[in-house]
Amino acid sequence: MLVDGTLRSQSHPDVYGIGDAAAAHTQDGQVLRMGCGPGGLAAACAFHAITARLSGRTPKPLRVKGDALCISLGRHDGILQPTDLDGRPRGTVRTGRPVALLKNAVLRAAGWYNLRYPAIVVAGARQG
Ligand SMILES: Cc1cc2nc3c(=O)[nH]c(=O)nc-3n(C[C@H](O)[C@H](O)[C@H](O)COP(=O)(O)OP(=O)(O)OC[C@H]3O[C@@H](n4cnc5c(N)ncnc54)[C@H](O)[C@@H]3O)c2cc1C
């Protein structure tokens, strides 16, 4: 789905698109990759855009400065690679058990807390 900077459909203004189905982009035109992190940020932005428009405020566009890829290698090791939005590696690579624990926490949050309390999670999220 082609959406504008606030995740609103370019062809159907009453419709918002998030997640893998939406070509969400930042103000400088960089398209977010498909993934759970970018999808969550897009959801938060869409939520704030909808509530802003309903209350007569101007919605803020999606702001995302960076991304990261996090992979666990079993329960005792993992890799966390910060990247630019286009996937280019940047910053310091983290490895080891703390990364495996972090990935486990992300998966638990996504599989439990987010599913039970999606409105609280999205409402509390910053827009990147
Ligand atoms: C095995 C696997 C591992 C992954 N690992 C990572 C990772 O490590 N990091 C990462 O960033 N991304 C990862 N991804 C990608 C990530 O899961 C997706 O990018 C993300 O889930 C997309 O979110 P979404 O909301 O667009 O779609 P989904 O999470 O797929 O949500 C779509 C929802 O819509 C529901 N649905 C479908 N059709 C209908 C219908 N007709 N009516 C009502 N509901 C419907 C589905 O049941 C589903 O709950 C992984 C994906 C897979 C499959």
The ligand as an SDF file (V2000), in Angstrom:
LIG
                    3D

 53 58  0  0  0  0  0  0  0  0999 V2000
    9.8420  -16.9360   10.9350 C   0  0  0  0  0  0  0  0  0  0  0  0
    9.9050  -15.4370   10.8940 C   0  0  0  0  0  0  0  0  0  0  0  0
   10.8960  -14.7840   11.6070 C   0  0  0  0  0  0  0  0  0  0  0  0
   10.9730  -13.3920   11.5690 C   0  0  0  0  0  0  0  0  0  0  0  0
   11.9480  -12.7720   12.2850 N   0  0  0  0  0  0  0  0  0  0  0  0
   12.0380  -11.4410   12.2660 C   0  0  0  0  0  0  0  0  0  0  0  0
   13.0570  -10.7760   12.9960 C   0  0  0  0  0  0  0  0  0  0  0  0
   13.8770  -11.3940   13.6690 O   0  0  0  0  0  0  0  0  0  0  0  0
   13.1100   -9.4160   12.9560 N   0  0  0  0  0  0  0  0  0  0  0  0
   12.1930   -8.7010   12.2260 C   0  0  0  0  0  0  0  0  0  0  0  0
   12.2880   -7.4600   12.2330 O   0  0  0  0  0  0  0  0  0  0  0  0
   11.2360   -9.2900   11.5160 N   0  0  0  0  0  0  0  0  0  0  0  0
   11.1250  -10.6360   11.5130 C   0  0  0  0  0  0  0  0  0  0  0  0
   10.1360  -11.2670   10.7970 N   0  0  0  0  0  0  0  0  0  0  0  0
    9.2190  -10.4430   10.0100 C   0  0  0  0  0  0  0  0  0  0  0  0
    8.1230   -9.9050   10.8990 C   0  0  0  0  0  0  0  0  0  0  0  0
    7.4830  -10.9510   11.5830 O   0  0  0  0  0  0  0  0  0  0  0  0
    7.1260   -9.1800    9.9870 C   0  0  0  0  0  0  0  0  0  0  0  0
    7.8170   -8.1670    9.2760 O   0  0  0  0  0  0  0  0  0  0  0  0
    6.0080   -8.5450   10.8090 C   0  0  0  0  0  0  0  0  0  0  0  0
    5.3310   -9.5140   11.5720 O   0  0  0  0  0  0  0  0  0  0  0  0
    5.0060   -7.8580    9.8630 C   0  0  0  0  0  0  0  0  0  0  0  0
    3.9580   -7.3450   10.6370 O   0  0  0  0  0  0  0  0  0  0  0  0
    2.5460   -7.1490   10.0000 P   0  0  0  0  0  0  0  0  0  0  0  0
    1.7180   -6.5080   11.0670 O   0  0  0  0  0  0  0  0  0  0  0  0
    2.6660   -6.4810    8.6840 O   0  0  0  0  0  0  0  0  0  0  0  0
    2.0110   -8.6100    9.6420 O   0  0  0  0  0  0  0  0  0  0  0  0
    1.6940   -9.8110   10.6390 P   0  0  0  0  0  0  0  0  0  0  0  0
    2.5210   -9.7630   11.8630 O   0  0  0  0  0  0  0  0  0  0  0  0
    1.7680  -11.0370    9.7660 O   0  0  0  0  0  0  0  0  0  0  0  0
    0.2060   -9.5680   11.0850 O   0  0  0  0  0  0  0  0  0  0  0  0
   -0.8700   -9.7180   10.1820 C   0  0  0  0  0  0  0  0  0  0  0  0
   -2.0500  -10.1880   11.0000 C   0  0  0  0  0  0  0  0  0  0  0  0
   -3.2200  -10.1080   10.1710 O   0  0  0  0  0  0  0  0  0  0  0  0
   -3.9710  -11.2780   10.4020 C   0  0  0  0  0  0  0  0  0  0  0  0
   -4.8170  -11.4660    9.2090 N   0  0  0  0  0  0  0  0  0  0  0  0
   -4.4790  -11.9370    7.9980 C   0  0  0  0  0  0  0  0  0  0  0  0
   -5.5240  -11.9460    7.1870 N   0  0  0  0  0  0  0  0  0  0  0  0
   -6.5770  -11.4680    7.8880 C   0  0  0  0  0  0  0  0  0  0  0  0
   -7.9460  -11.2390    7.5900 C   0  0  0  0  0  0  0  0  0  0  0  0
   -8.4660  -11.4810    6.3990 N   0  0  0  0  0  0  0  0  0  0  0  0
   -8.7320  -10.7200    8.5640 N   0  0  0  0  0  0  0  0  0  0  0  0
   -8.2200  -10.4400    9.7860 C   0  0  0  0  0  0  0  0  0  0  0  0
   -6.9290  -10.6420   10.1360 N   0  0  0  0  0  0  0  0  0  0  0  0
   -6.1180  -11.1580    9.1880 C   0  0  0  0  0  0  0  0  0  0  0  0
   -2.9480  -12.3720   10.6000 C   0  0  0  0  0  0  0  0  0  0  0  0
   -3.5040  -13.4580   11.3150 O   0  0  0  0  0  0  0  0  0  0  0  0
   -1.9020  -11.6430   11.4450 C   0  0  0  0  0  0  0  0  0  0  0  0
   -2.1690  -11.7080   12.8390 O   0  0  0  0  0  0  0  0  0  0  0  0
   10.0360  -12.6470   10.8220 C   0  0  0  0  0  0  0  0  0  0  0  0
    9.0220  -13.3200   10.1230 C   0  0  0  0  0  0  0  0  0  0  0  0
    8.9680  -14.6880   10.1490 C   0  0  0  0  0  0  0  0  0  0  0  0
    7.8520  -15.3990    9.3920 C   0  0  0  0  0  0  0  0  0  0  0  0
  1  2  1  0
  2  3  1  0
  2 52  2  0
  3  4  2  0
  4  5  1  0
  4 50  1  0
  5  6  2  0
  6  7  1  0
  6 13  1  0
  7  8  2  0
  7  9  1  0
  9 10  1  0
 10 11  2  0
 10 12  1  0
 12 13  2  0
 13 14  1  0
 14 15  1  0
 14 50  1  0
 15 16  1  0
 16 17  1  0
 16 18  1  0
 18 19  1  0
 18 20  1  0
 20 21  1  0
 20 22  1  0
 22 23  1  0
 23 24  1  0
 24 25  2  0
 24 26  1  0
 24 27  1  0
 27 28  1  0
 28 29  2  0
 28 30  1  0
 28 31  1  0
 31 32  1  0
 32 33  1  0
 33 34  1  0
 33 48  1  0
 34 35  1  0
 35 36  1  0
 35 46  1  0
 36 37  1  0
 36 45  1  0
 37 38  2  0
 38 39  1  0
 39 40  1  0
 39 45  2  0
 40 41  1  0
 40 42  2  0
 42 43  1  0
 43 44  2  0
 44 45  1  0
 46 47  1  0
 46 48  1  0
 48 49  1  0
 50 51  2  0
 51 52  1  0
 52 53  1  0
M  END
$$$$
